Amino acid sequence: MKTIFGPRKLRKAFEKTVVLIGVFDGLHRGHRYLIQKAVSLSRARNKKSICVTFHPHPKGQPYLISLEHRLRLIEALGVDYCLVIKFNRKFSQVTAEDFVKDILVKFFHPEFIFIGENFRFGYQARGTAELLKGLSKTFGFKVRAVKELSVRDPRRRRGRQKISSRGIRHLIKGGELKEAQRLLGRRVSVLGTVISGAKRGRGFGYPTANINPHHEVLPANGVYVVKIFYRAKEYQGICNIGKRPTFNNPEDNQTIEAHLFNFKKNIYGQDLEIQFLKKIRDEKKFPDHSSLVEQIKKDHRKALRILKNIR
């Protein structure tokens, strides 16, 4: 996927395309459903798929995942191009009609435009699926307003629940990984950069990668079995999220430390994606370093047993 940051970077107009528009915060099942439908149609008609998204969030809300993580997930769904529009005060004044005419039509000549049925765009959020359908008659494209996806609610026998990034955010923070994964349609994951740490783990025989997350929502404190992706290669490991209470540093903020099994490369400054599979235990304070090391060994063995049963 080629990413274009801002309409000014568009060097030439595309031939007829399939365009999809949305914020796609979190890339949950609803977002994935819309993107997959658009990509499927674009391939069936031998057209390029164009995703148009925005950053920062038009509503000023915190994102579930970072922009870079979002782009990785969009690419994984098969989108050909992604236009990232900087949502600032100037862009917020652009009317829905001008957005369609001066960006979508001018550069992409859409044959189809996909949009969530409740998505709003343009000045004062006046752009709707109905307005888009009206403009389609003038500019010659077709509109696919995709209904909001709902899933079975396990709390109610016959109930359905809507999927929302806000709800998933609360689930992740509360450590409810299984339910969050069900609504995301993918494992809970965090993208971050490896930074230098105190190197205590190396002294214990369990070197860890200290992760600076890219403004992403983190699971609750504790130790987790994880899969770690580095340069498109998958590794297994364990990850601790918390404040390292054993070392009694009151200045410590919430940290992420990942130990990759059978891995010895220097990866400072590199990005890792950590997928959370299962929580092993809560974070706790140990009386001394030897007790901590013994617990890490137990965590390692338990993680290996769990990983044998996870694909």
C-alpha positions in Angstrom: 0.0 0.0 0.0 1.2 3.5 -0.8 0.4 6.1 1.8 -0.1 9.8 0.7 0.0 12.4 3.4 -2.3 15.2 2.3 -4.0 16.1 -1.0 -1.1 18.4 -2.0 1.1 15.2 -2.3 -1.2 13.8 -5.0 0.9 14.2 -8.2 -1.6 13.0 -10.7 -5.2 12.0 -10.9 -6.2 8.3 -10.8 -8.4 6.6 -13.3 -11.7 5.2 -12.1 -11.3 3.8 -8.5 -13.2 2.4 -5.5 -12.9 4.9 -2.6 -13.7 4.2 1.0 -13.9 7.0 3.6 -13.6 6.8 7.4 -11.6 7.5 10.6 -11.2 3.7 11.2 -10.1 4.1 14.8 -9.1 0.7 16.1 -9.8 -1.2 12.9 -12.6 -3.2 14.7 -14.9 -5.6 13.0 -17.2 -2.9 11.7 -14.3 -1.1 10.0 -12.8 -4.2 8.7 -16.2 -5.3 7.2 -16.5 -2.0 5.3 -12.9 -2.1 4.0 -13.1 -5.7 3.0 -16.3 -5.0 1.0 -14.6 -2.1 -0.8 -11.4 -4.1 -1.5 -13.4 -7.1 -2.8 -15.3 -4.9 -5.2 -12.2 -3.1 -6.4 -10.5 -6.4 -7.2 -13.6 -7.8 -8.9 -13.7 -4.8 -11.2 -9.9 -4.5 -11.6 -9.8 -1.0 -10.0 -7.5 0.5 -7.5 -8.9 0.9 -3.9 -8.3 4.2 -2.2 -8.8 4.6 1.6 -9.3 8.2 2.7 -8.8 8.7 6.5 -8.0 11.5 8.9 -5.6 12.4 11.6 -5.9 13.6 14.3 -9.4 12.4 15.2 -12.0 14.8 13.8 -13.9 14.6 17.1 -10.8 15.2 19.2 -11.1 11.7 20.8 -8.0 9.7 21.8 -7.3 6.9 19.3 -7.4 3.2 20.1 -4.3 2.7 18.1 -1.7 5.0 16.5 -1.8 6.3 12.9 1.2 4.1 12.0 -0.6 1.0 13.5 -3.8 1.9 11.7 -2.0 2.2 8.4 -0.4 -1.2 8.9 -3.7 -2.8 9.5 -5.4 -1.1 6.6 -2.6 -2.3 4.3 -3.0 -5.9 5.6 -6.6 -5.8 4.4 -5.4 -5.3 0.8 -6.0 -1.6 0.2 -3.9 -0.1 -2.6 -3.5 3.5 -1.6 -4.3 5.5 1.5 -4.7 9.2 1.7 -4.2 10.6 5.2 -5.7 14.1 5.6 -4.5 16.3 8.4 -7.7 17.3 10.3 -7.0 20.9 11.4 -9.0 24.0 11.7 -8.6 24.9 8.0 -9.7 21.5 6.8 -12.7 21.5 9.3 -14.0 24.5 7.3 -14.2 22.6 4.0 -17.8 21.8 3.1 -18.9 18.3 2.3 -19.6 19.3 -1.3 -16.2 20.8 -1.8 -14.5 17.8 -0.2 -16.2 15.5 -2.7 -15.7 17.7 -5.7 -12.1 19.0 -5.0 -10.6 15.9 -3.5 -12.5 12.7 -4.2 -13.7 13.5 -7.7 -10.8 15.6 -8.9 -8.1 13.1 -7.9 -9.7 9.7 -7.7 -12.6 9.7 -10.3 -14.5 7.3 -8.1 -16.7 4.7 -9.7 -17.9 3.7 -6.2 -17.6 5.4 -2.8 -18.0 3.3 0.4 -19.0 5.0 3.6 -20.5 3.9 6.9 -24.2 4.7 6.9 -23.8 6.9 10.0 -20.5 8.5 9.0 -20.5 12.3 8.9 -18.0 14.5 7.1 -17.4 18.1 5.9 -18.0 21.4 7.6 -20.2 21.0 10.8 -20.5 17.3 9.9 -23.2 18.1 7.3 -21.9 15.4 4.9 -24.1 12.3 5.1 -24.7 9.2 3.0 -27.8 10.8 1.7 -25.9 14.0 0.6 -23.3 11.8 -1.0 -26.0 9.9 -3.0 -27.3 13.3 -4.2 -23.9 14.3 -5.4 -23.4 11.0 -7.1 -26.0 12.0 -9.8 -23.8 15.0 -10.6 -20.4 13.4 -10.6 -21.3 9.9 -11.9 -20.3 7.6 -9.0 -22.3 5.1 -7.0 -22.6 5.1 -3.3 -22.4 2.1 -1.0 -23.6 3.1 2.5 -22.6 0.1 4.7 -24.9 -0.6 7.6 -23.4 -0.4 11.1 -22.2 -3.9 12.1 -23.7 -5.5 15.2 -22.8 -8.8 16.8 -24.4 -11.1 19.2 -24.4 -9.9 22.8 -23.3 -12.7 25.1 -24.9 -11.0 28.0 -28.4 -11.3 26.5 -29.9 -14.4 25.0 -31.2 -12.8 21.8 -29.6 -9.4 22.1 -27.2 -7.6 19.7 -24.6 -5.0 20.5 -23.0 -2.3 18.4 -19.3 -2.3 18.0 -17.6 1.0 19.2 -14.0 2.0 19.7 -14.9 3.6 23.0 -16.4 0.3 24.3 -13.4 -1.6 23.1 -11.0 0.9 24.8 -12.7 0.2 28.2 -12.4 -3.6 27.6 -8.7 -3.4 26.9 -8.0 -1.2 29.8 -9.9 -3.6 32.0 -7.9 -6.5 30.8 -10.9 -8.2 29.1 -8.8 -9.4 26.1 -11.1 -12.1 24.9 -14.1 -9.8 24.6 -12.1 -7.0 23.1 -10.7 -9.5 20.5 -14.2 -10.7 19.7 -15.3 -7.1 18.8 -12.0 -6.2 17.1 -12.0 -9.2 14.9 -8.3 -9.5 15.6 -6.0 -9.9 18.6 -5.5 -6.9 20.9 -2.1 -5.5 19.9 0.2 -2.6 20.6 2.8 -1.0 18.2 5.8 0.6 19.8 9.5 1.5 19.5 12.2 -0.3 21.4 14.0 2.1 23.7 16.9 1.8 26.1 16.1 0.7 29.6 17.9 -0.2 32.9 19.0 -3.5 31.4 18.1 -5.4 34.6 16.5 -8.3 32.7 19.8 -9.0 30.9 21.5 -9.4 34.3 18.8 -11.9 35.3 19.2 -13.9 32.1 16.0 -12.6 30.7 16.8 -9.6 28.5 13.7 -7.5 27.7 12.8 -5.0 25.0 11.5 -1.8 26.6 8.7 -0.5 24.5 7.6 3.1 24.0 4.0 2.6 22.7 2.8 5.0 19.9 0.0 6.6 21.9 -2.0 3.3 22.1 -4.4 2.0 24.6 -2.6 -0.5 26.9 -4.1 -3.6 28.6 -4.3 -3.6 32.4 -1.1 -4.1 34.4 0.2 -7.7 34.6 2.2 -10.3 32.8 0.9 -11.6 29.4 1.7 -14.4 26.9 2.4 -12.6 23.7 3.3 -12.9 20.0 5.7 -10.3 18.8 6.2 -9.2 15.2 9.5 -7.7 14.1 10.2 -7.1 10.4 7.2 -9.3 9.4 8.6 -12.3 11.4 6.7 -13.8 14.3 8.3 -14.5 17.7 6.9 -15.8 21.0 7.4 -14.2 24.4 6.1 -12.7 27.6 5.3 -9.1 28.3 5.0 -7.2 31.6 2.9 -4.0 31.8 3.2 -2.0 35.0 5.4 0.0 37.3 8.0 -2.5 38.4 7.2 -2.4 42.1 10.1 -4.7 43.1 12.6 -1.9 42.3 10.8 0.8 44.3 11.2 3.7 41.9 8.4 6.1 42.6 9.2 8.0 39.3 8.4 4.9 37.2 5.4 5.4 34.9 3.5 2.5 33.4 6.1 0.6 31.3 6.0 -2.2 28.7 8.8 -4.8 28.8 8.8 -7.7 26.4 11.0 -10.8 26.5 11.3 -12.5 23.2 12.1 -16.2 23.4 15.3 -17.4 21.5 16.1 -13.9 20.4 19.5 -12.0 20.8 19.4 -9.2 18.2 20.0 -5.6 19.1 16.8 -3.9 18.1 17.0 -0.4 19.7 15.0 2.1 17.7 13.0 -0.6 15.9 9.2 -1.0 15.9 7.6 -4.1 17.3 3.9 -5.1 17.3 2.9 -7.0 20.4 -0.2 -9.2 20.3 -1.6 -10.1 23.6 -2.8 -13.7 23.9 -3.5 -14.3 27.6 -2.8 -12.8 30.9 -0.7 -15.0 33.2 -0.9 -13.1 36.4 -1.1 -9.6 38.0 1.9 -7.5 38.6 3.3 -7.9 42.1 6.2 -6.8 44.3 8.8 -9.4 45.2 10.9 -9.4 48.5 14.2 -9.7 46.5 15.7 -10.2 43.0 16.1 -13.9 43.4 12.4 -14.3 44.1 11.6 -12.2 41.0 13.9 -14.4 38.8 12.3 -17.6 40.1 8.8 -16.1 39.2 10.1 -15.2 35.7 11.2 -18.8 35.1 7.7 -20.0 36.1 6.1 -17.4 33.8 8.3 -18.6 31.0 7.3 -22.2 31.5 3.7 -21.4 31.8 3.8 -19.3 28.7 5.3 -22.1 26.7 2.5 -24.4 27.8 -0.1 -21.9 26.8 1.6 -21.2 23.4 1.4 -24.9 22.5 -2.3 -24.7 22.3 -2.5 -21.3 20.5 -2.1 -21.0 16.7 
